[in-house]
Amino acid sequence: MDNRVMPHDTDAEKVVLGTIMSDRNALNEVRDILSPNCFYDNLNNQVYKAIIAIDSRGERPDLITVANEMRKKNESVDLFAISQISSCHTNDIYQHAALLHDKEKRRRFIEIGMTMQNKAFSESEDIVDIMSEAEESLKSVFQSSKSNMSTIDDAVREVTKQMELNSSSDKKLTGTPTGFSKIDGRSGGLQKSDLIIIAADTSSGKTSLSIAFALSSACYGDGVAFYSMEMKKEQIAARMISIESGIPANEIMYSRLSPEQFDRIDRGIGKLAGKPVFFDDRSTSNIDTILASIRTMKLKYGITGAIVDYLQILTVNMKGNNKEQMMGEAARRLKNLAKELDIWIIALSQLNRDSINPIPSLARLRDSGQIGEAADVVILIYRPELYGKFYPEPFQNAETKGTAMIDIAKGRNIGLEKFIVQFSPKTTHFYEMDQSYRLVEENDAPF
């Protein structure tokens, strides 16, 4: 090769590595186009391998964790050199990572060319074999990039498979069951990559409905991670036990129980034992921390979904932006994570108060209409007995006491639906009615 040097850019390598170590979201932005071979410098190559090893365990790579990981492989770690790398940073990591990707492919082309040149000079192999090897080597250069790409034919085949599944007599849900036939019948359950928003007025049952979904998911065998900024894991667990035992959660947590209640609670706990429901005590209201934790849950436990309670209490690191922009950003980031990890994410949201007309609507999503735009499905909860009112049409004659209306107000792929369910204030549990709704007798009061 005369005196030419292989294509590389050491400065770009340091900038990419430093940004990954300082920005918790940077690796996910560029992981699809990077590999250890993209780093020509030996130290940079070792640093990236350490970063990948740390990330694979669901932990976050930084200066200390990277240095400790490298010490496992090599006792003589130059902490000063690594600290210099970690001090590099860019706000445009993708363009620098793309440069490294390009130079790695050029080095591959050069290596293939040199190999072919040597084989051609030696004349020890059949020319057809050399040509076949060259073709395979060239195809492999972009094989990793091609794996995430599809044609319309690939997409149509997947649609056809889904149609065949829907037509089969033993059709199963394509997603995680919610426990409500009206929802599952339309959507096939909670679908991976979907962001589902559950919205309602304060104390209308948002958390209760999400817990019902979590229980249904866990009983089906699909793991779910639960993040609540208002309730401790013990309180959420008490609500789940309450649903299974019929004993109110506040009595479970704070009252002296009778022997009969203990027996019922024991049976309820038995139903929950071993179910794949996960909590993270380190999680806070910071959106970055929660997103990182969800990634860890996916890596460690293979969760199918996550529940975040609730959007308006999240802290979003955006300087100089208003509440509407921050809530929109939080919803978009949750949606992007759901798509990236191929899981469903449920986020709870408050509604703006309307004492005159408390019937929930998309327009009342608090702080940001962008929440509804980012969501695939928006489920609204209405309990008219809280306001001494009746249901809207077509449920104006339905009994309001101990019931609620579930309104699928947005369904990107499933359409819209409204139906009445029963609600037990005692155990804060939503469940299906025996009939579509129960009619109020003419002389009954509306509350």
Long-range contacts (C-beta under 8 A, 24 or more apart in sequence): 1-110, 1-114, 6-40, 6-107, 6-110, 7-103, 7-106, 7-107, 7-110, 8-40, 8-41, 8-103, 8-107, 9-99, 9-100, 9-103, 10-40, 10-41, 10-44, 12-96, 12-99, 12-100, 13-38, 13-39, 13-40, 13-41, 13-44, 13-100, 14-44, 14-84, 14-85, 14-88, 15-88, 15-89, 15-90, 15-93, 15-96, 16-90, 16-93, 16-96, 16-97, 16-100, 17-44, 17-47, 17-48, 17-51, 17-85, 17-86, 17-88, 18-85, 18-86, 18-87, 18-88, 18-89, 19-88, 19-89, 19-90, 19-93, 20-51, 20-61, 20-93, 21-51, 21-61, 21-62, 21-63, 21-66, 21-85, 21-86, 22-62, 22-86, 22-89, 23-89, 23-93, 24-60, 24-288, 24-292, 25-288, 25-291, 26-93, 27-51, 27-55, 27-61, 28-295, 28-340, 29-93, 29-94, 29-97, 30-93, 30-94, 30-97, 32-148, 33-97, 33-98, 33-101, 33-145, 34-97, 34-100, 34-101, 35-104, 35-144, 37-104, 37-107, 38-97, 38-100, 38-101, 38-103, 38-104, 39-100, 40-103, 40-104, 40-107, 43-78, 43-81, 43-82, 43-85, 44-85, 46-70, 46-73, 46-74, 47-82, 47-85, 56-299, 57-299, 57-300, 58-295, 58-296, 58-297, 58-299, 58-300, 59-296, 60-292, 62-86, 105-141, 105-142, 108-141, 109-141, 112-137, 112-138, 112-141, 175-344, 176-216, 176-217, 176-220, 176-222, 176-304, 176-305, 176-344, 177-216, 177-217, 177-220, 178-212, 178-213, 178-216, 179-212, 179-213, 179-215, 179-216, 179-431, 179-432, 180-406, 180-419, 180-421, 180-430, 180-432, 181-432, 182-406, 182-417, 182-419, 183-379, 183-406, 183-408, 183-417, 186-408, 186-411, 186-414, 186-415, 186-417, 187-377, 187-411, 187-413, 187-414, 190-217, 190-305, 190-344, 190-346, 191-344, 191-376, 191-413, 192-304, 192-338, 192-342, 192-343, 192-344, 193-338, 193-339, 193-342, 193-343, 193-344, 193-376, 194-338, 194-344, 194-345, 194-376, 194-377, 194-412, 195-331, 195-334, 195-335, 195-338, 195-344, 195-345, 195-347, 195-374, 195-375, 195-376, 195-377, 196-344, 196-345, 196-346, 196-347, 196-375, 196-376, 196-377, 196-378, 196-379, 197-311, 197-331, 197-346, 197-347, 197-348, 197-349, 197-365, 197-371, 197-372, 197-375, 197-377, 197-378, 197-379, 198-346, 198-347, 198-348, 198-349, 198-379, 198-381, 199-348, 199-349, 199-350, 199-351, 199-360, 199-364, 199-365, 199-378, 199-379, 199-380, 199-381, 200-350, 200-351, 200-360, 200-380, 200-381, 200-382, 201-350, 201-351, 201-353, 201-358, 201-360, 201-386, 202-350, 203-386, 204-381, 204-382, 204-383, 204-386, 204-404, 205-381, 205-383, 205-404, 205-423, 205-428, 205-430, 206-309, 206-310, 206-348, 206-349, 206-381, 207-231, 207-239, 207-309, 207-310, 207-348, 207-428, 208-239, 208-423, 208-428, 208-429, 208-430, 209-379, 209-381, 209-406, 209-430, 210-307, 210-309, 210-346, 210-348, 211-236, 211-239, 211-240, 211-243, 211-428, 212-243, 212-429, 212-430, 212-431, 213-307, 213-346, 214-240, 214-277, 214-307, 215-240, 215-243, 215-244, 215-275, 217-304, 217-305, 218-272, 218-275, 218-276, 218-277, 219-275, 221-276, 222-276, 222-303, 222-304, 222-305, 223-276, 223-277, 223-278, 223-297, 223-301, 223-302, 223-303, 223-304, 223-305, 224-276, 224-277, 224-278, 224-303, 224-304, 224-305, 224-306, 224-307, 225-278, 225-279, 225-280, 225-293, 225-294, 225-297, 225-301, 225-303, 225-305, 225-306, 225-307, 226-277, 226-278, 226-279, 226-306, 226-307, 226-309, 227-279, 227-280, 227-283, 227-290, 227-293, 227-294, 227-306, 227-307, 227-308, 227-309, 228-309, 229-284, 229-285, 229-309, 229-310, 229-313, 229-314, 230-309, 230-310, 230-313, 231-309, 233-279, 233-281, 236-279, 237-272, 239-427, 239-428, 240-272, 240-277, 241-265, 241-268, 241-269, 241-272, 242-268, 242-427, 242-428, 242-429, 243-268, 243-427, 243-429, 244-268, 244-269, 244-271, 244-272, 245-269, 246-426, 246-427, 247-427, 248-426, 248-427, 249-427, 249-428, 276-301, 276-303, 278-303, 284-315, 285-313, 285-314, 285-315, 286-314, 286-315, 286-317, 287-314, 287-315, 287-316, 287-317, 287-330, 287-333, 288-317, 290-314, 291-333, 291-334, 291-337, 294-337, 294-341, 294-343, 294-345, 295-337, 295-341, 298-341, 298-343, 303-343, 304-343, 304-344, 305-343, 305-344, 305-345, 305-346, 306-343, 306-344, 306-345, 306-346, 307-345, 307-346, 307-347, 307-348, 308-334, 308-345, 308-346, 308-347, 308-348, 309-348, 310-347, 310-348, 310-349, 310-350, 311-347, 311-348, 311-349, 311-350, 311-367, 311-371, 312-349, 312-350, 312-366, 312-367, 323-367, 323-368, 324-367, 324-368, 324-369, 324-370, 325-368, 325-370, 326-367, 327-366, 327-367, 327-368, 327-370, 327-371, 328-368, 328-370, 328-371, 328-373, 328-374, 331-368, 331-370, 331-371, 331-373, 331-374, 331-375, 332-370, 332-374, 334-374, 335-374, 335-375, 335-376, 347-375, 351-380, 355-387, 358-382, 358-384, 358-386, 358-387, 358-389, 359-392, 360-407, 360-409, 361-409, 362-409, 362-410, 372-410, 375-410, 375-412, 376-410, 376-411, 376-412, 376-413, 377-408, 377-410, 377-411, 377-412, 377-414, 378-408, 378-409, 378-410, 379-406, 379-407, 379-408, 379-409, 380-406, 380-407, 380-409, 381-405, 381-406, 381-407, 382-407, 383-423, 384-446, 385-446, 385-447, 388-446, 388-447, 389-446, 390-446, 391-420, 395-420, 395-437, 397-437, 397-439, 397-440, 398-437, 398-438, 398-439, 398-440, 399-437, 399-438, 399-439, 399-440, 399-444, 400-440, 400-446, 400-447, 401-447, 403-433, 403-437, 403-438, 404-430, 406-430
